[in-house]
Amino acid sequence: MNANVTTCDVAVVGLGIFGSATTHALVRRGARVVGIEAHGPIHRFGSSYGESRIFRRAYWEGTNYLPLLNRAHELWVQLEEAHESPLLLRTGGVFAGTTSSGVVELSKKTAEAGGIEHEVLTAGELNSRFPWFDIGDDMAAIYEPDAYAVLAERARLAMLDQAVTAGASLRFGDAVVDIGPSRNTVTLELRSGETIACGAVVLALGPWMKNHLTTGLSRILQPVRVPVYWFRTSRSLGAERFPSFLYETAAGEVIYGVTEGGPDRDIVKIGFHNRQQRPWDPQDRSETEVPREYLDEIHAVVSRIFKGVVPEPVGGRYCYYTLTPDTSFIVDRSPAHAGIVHISACSGHGFKFAPAIGECAAEMVLGLPGGVDVTPFRADRFAPGAVPMPNC
């Protein structure tokens, strides 16, 4: 028997934003937790890397997300209040497109259903109030004043810092090579030779969900590589008050953008949400350059909708999504063992939900009443033959 055995209540495998949020939620509920991350505390080979993410509740993706969004908002604010420095930038949010576009109409529908403060703006009103924009007269926008940017990396590290202070034990640079579930325990064998014996496991593996540790999920998951770009705003405007935004073209392409810093920064991050996606193997660590055709494509869109953003990107790099067939999440127990819970497959819009999903996962493995119903995110919702379809 391996003498190097550590026991705990719950092991969390993967310390991206979902795993970090789960670790944070577990220790707040008194659990003994070991967190395991194959990379270092900060790395680029996942979906949690980078400075900022958008938080919005006027959610065009559907009103069914509102309970999670409302709880996530409460928890983001609590995290910031417990931290020594700001983690949220109050940018407001602009969601624009043709007057009949999904982004405009469905953002408005969710805002009305959730009692979320918002305004409907004409193109002229948007361009006047937010002088970075120059959208056409056939466009409109929803403005959500309480939307904000989460300082992503700082927020994730704040979760881990608070979790360690509360007693969590973390392993960086180590990986799980085998999971051995038995009747009452789950045993993890690590690459270092350590064995973790625990009552339950949360697998928050991001793109690595599609591997041998997650039996039964391979068919419904597709990691993709998606470029993100950085642009400079005009010097007279800067980026401090640049609103987080979504913009839907007449062809249905969705572009997002968010400020990348504080008052001394003039950089904004912009990218396609549902274009330029390419299937990706997480074992591929190559630093592939973004092709010129992609740069030209984003240049054309930025030129068309902005007058206060320089349309030539100052940089571009790939980020990573893990898609499901319906581009939603997976929060579910493993069919192999009730003590193993899968969370992840964010489909490119999960970061904002992380504190709430982490809390749901913690409640699930500890057998506590759930504050938010996550049955819509069960893995068995997909029909046989359903597969993710990247948008190239």
N, C-alpha and C positions, 0 to 999 in steps of 0.2 A: 504493500500500500504506500502511496506517495505521502511522505511525511510533511511535505510543503502544502498543507491544506488550510485554506481560509474559509471560515463559515460566516454567513450573513443571512439576512432575511430575503433580500432581493439583490440580484446582480443586474446592472444595466449595461448592455453591450452597444457601444457607439455613443460618443459624447458630442455629436452635433447638436443642433438646437433642440430637437425632440428629446434626445437622451439626456442632455443637460437639464432641461425642464423637468423631466421625469425624476432624475436624481434629486433635484431641488425639492420637488413636491413630496417625495418619499421621506426625506430626512425631516421635513417639516411635520410629518405625521409620526415621527418617532421610530422609523424603520432603520435597521442597520443595513447600509448600502455599500456595495462595491461597484464602482464605475470603471469600465474598460474601454480604452480607445486605442486602436491599432496605430494611429499616427500621434503627433504631438498635440499640444493644446490648440495650436493654430496651424491649419494646412488648407490647401486649395482643392483637394480631391474629394469634395463633397458638396452639399447644397447649402452649407451654413457660412461659407467664407464671404468676407467683404464688409464694407463699412455700414451699409444702410439697407433697410427694407421698409416697404410701405405698410402702414396699418390703416385700414379703412373699414367702416361698417356699412356704408351704403354699397352693399356688395352685389354687383350685377350677376355674380355666379349663382345667386339664389337666396331666398329668405330662410331656407333650411339651415344655413350656416349661422344665423343670428345668435342662437344660444351660446355657441362656442365663441363667437366674436365678442359678445358682451362679457363673458367670463374672462376671456383673454385680455380684454382691455383693463378690467379690474386688476388682474394679476400683473400686467406690465406696469401699471401705476404703482402698485405695491412694491414691485422690484426696484423701481427707481427711487421710491421714498426710502428704502432701506440701504441704498447705495450712496457713496460719497459724492458722486458727480452725476450730471444729467445723462440719461440713457434714451430720452425721447425728445425729438425736435418737433415742436408744434408748427407744422408747415401748412396745415389744411390740405384738402384734396380736390382736384379737378378731374372730372370724368367726362370726356368729350367725344363727340362723333356726330354723324348725321342725326337729325331730329328723331328718326325712327330706329336708330342703331340699338343693339342690345346693351352696350355700355351705358348709354344715356337712359333709355327707357327702363331697363332692369335695375340700374342703380337707384333711380327714382322710386321704383316699386318697392325695393327693399327698405329704402329710407322711410317711406311712408308706413310700411308695415311695422317697422321697428321703432317708430317715433324718433328717428334720428334727424337732428337739425340739418337742413340743407336748403339750397337755393337753386332754382332753374335759371340759367344765364343764357342770353343770346350770344352769338359770336361776338358782336360788338361790345357787349358788356364784359365778356371774358377778356377780350383783347385790351380793353381799357383798364380793367382792374389788375390784370396780370400781364404787364407789358412785354414779357418774354414771348407771348403767344401772338400768332397771326393766322387764326383759323378762318376758313371761308364762311360766307354769309349763310350757306346751307347747313352749317353746323350749329350745335348747341352744346351745353354742358351742365352737369350737376356739380355744385360746389358743396363739399362737406367741411365745414370749418374746423371740426374736431378730429379730422384725420391727421396723422403724424408720421414721421419717419422714426423707426427704431434704429438706434446705433447698434447694429447687429452683433458685431464681434464683442464690443464692450458689454452688451447685455448678456450674451451667452457666458462670457467669462465671469460676470457678476453672479450669475446663477451658480456656477461651479465654486466660486469663492465662498458664497454664503453656504453652499452645501458642505464644503470641507470644514468650514468653521463650526457647522452643526454636527459634524462627526462622520461625514461620508469619507470613504477611502477610495482614491482614484489610481488607476494604472494606465499610464501613457506609454506608447511604444510597444504594447503587447497586444496579442490577438488571440481570440478563441479559435482553437483548431478542432474542437469536438464538443458536442453537447450530449450528455448522458442522462436523460430523464428516467427517474424511477418513480415508485408510487407516491412518495411524500416529498422527495427532494429532486433538485436538478443539479447535475454536476457539470462544471465547465472545465475543460482542460485548456490551459493557456500555452502559447508558444514558448514562454519562459520556463515551463515546467511546473508552474503553480497550478493547483487545483482549487477551484471555488465551489463550495457546496452550499446551496441556498434553497430557500423554499420556493422561489419564483424567479423568473428571468424576463426582462423586457428587452426585446431586440429592436433597436432603433438604428438600423444599419444604412439608411439612405440608399444610395445606388447599390450597395452590397447586399440589399435585401434579396437580390436575385442570385443566391448562392446556396451552398449545401446546408447552411444553418436554417434555412427557411423553406422547408419542404412544403410543396404544394402551391407556392406563390409564383414560381418562375413564369408560368404561362401568362399571368395578368400584369407583369411588370416589365417596363422597358426603360432603362437608363438612356438618357440622351444628353448630348453636349449642345449647348446653346450659347452663342456669343453675347456678351454685354459690352457696352461702349461707354467711354467717358468723353464729355464735351465741355468746352469752356463757355461760360456765359459772357455777355458783353460787359466790359469793365464798369459801365455806368449803372448796370443793374445788379451785378454780383449774383450769388446763389443763396444768400442767407434766408431770403423769404420766398425762394422758388417753391411753388406748391408741388407736392407729390401729385402725379397725374397718370391717367390712362387715356389713350386716344385710339378710337376705332376708325379705321379707314372705311371708305365705301365698299371696299373689297372684303372687309371683315378681318383685316390684320389688326392686331391689338399691340400697341406700343405703350410701354410704361416708362416712368422716369421719376427720379428722386434726387434730392441734394446729397452730396457726398462730404459733408463736413459742416463747420461752424462759420462764424462771421468772417474769418480770414480766408475762406475758400471760395473759388468761383467755378467749381467743377460740379457737373451733374452727371448722373448715371442714367443712360437711356438704352433700351433694348426692345427687340420684338419678344412678345410673350408666346405667340402661337405661330412663329415662322422660324426658319433657319435652324430647325431641330434636326440633329443627326444621331442615329443610334450609336451608343458608346459602351465599350467594355471597361468597367472600373479598373481592370488590371492594366489598362493602357495609361501610362504616366507621361506620355510624350507631350511636350509643350507645342502643340500644333498652332501655327499662325492662323488668324482669321483671314479667309480668302478675300481678295480684292473685290469680288462681286458682292460679297456680304457688306463690305464697307461702303460700296457705292449705293447699295440698297438703303442702308440706314441713313446715309448722307442725303439721299433724295427725299426721304420722309421728313427728316429734321428741317431741311430747307423749305419744305412746303408748309409746315405748321408753326415755325418759330421765326421771329425776327430778332430775338434777344439771346439766341444761342448760336455760336459759331458752328456751321454745319459739318466741318471736317473733324472727325474724331481725333482726340489727342491720344487715344489708346483703345485697345480692344483685347478681350480675353474670354476664354470659354468658362461658363459656369455649367452646372449640372442639374437636370431634373430627373426624377424617377416617375414615369407616367403610369397611370392605370387606364383601363378602357374608357372610364367616364371622367377622367382627369380630376378625381377626388382622392380621398385619403383611405388608408387602411388602419383601423384601430380594432384589433380582434385577438382572441385567443387562438393559439396554434391548434390545428386539428390533431397534431401529434401528441400534445400534452397540455392539459388545462393550466399548468403552471408557467407556460411560456406565452407571452403576449407580444404581438407584432405591432409596432407603430412606425409609420413612415409613409413612403411613396407620396410625397407632398404634391406631385404633379405641377411644381413650379409656383404654387401659391400658399404653401403651408406655414412659412416662418411666422407669420402674424398670429397663427393659432397656437403656437408652441406651448405657452404656459397653461392653456386650458387642456390641450391634449395630454401634456405631461401629467397634469392633475388627474385626468380621467384614467390614464394608465396606472397611476399610483393607487387610485381607489379600486381599480379592477384587480390588481395583484394582491392588495391587502384585504380584499373582501369587504370593502366599505361601500355604503350607498353612494351611487354616482350622482353628482350634481348636474351633469349634462348627459342626455341620452346619446350614446354613440353607436347605437344599432344601425343607423344608416351607413356606417363606415365598415361594416362587416365584410370580410373577403368573399363570403358566399353570395353576395348580391349579384355577381356577374354570371351571365348565362354561359353555358358551355360554348366554347369557341370564341368568346369575346377576347380581343387582344388590343393592346394600346396601339395607336396610330400616330407616330410622329408627324408633325407638320413641317415639311421641308421648305 
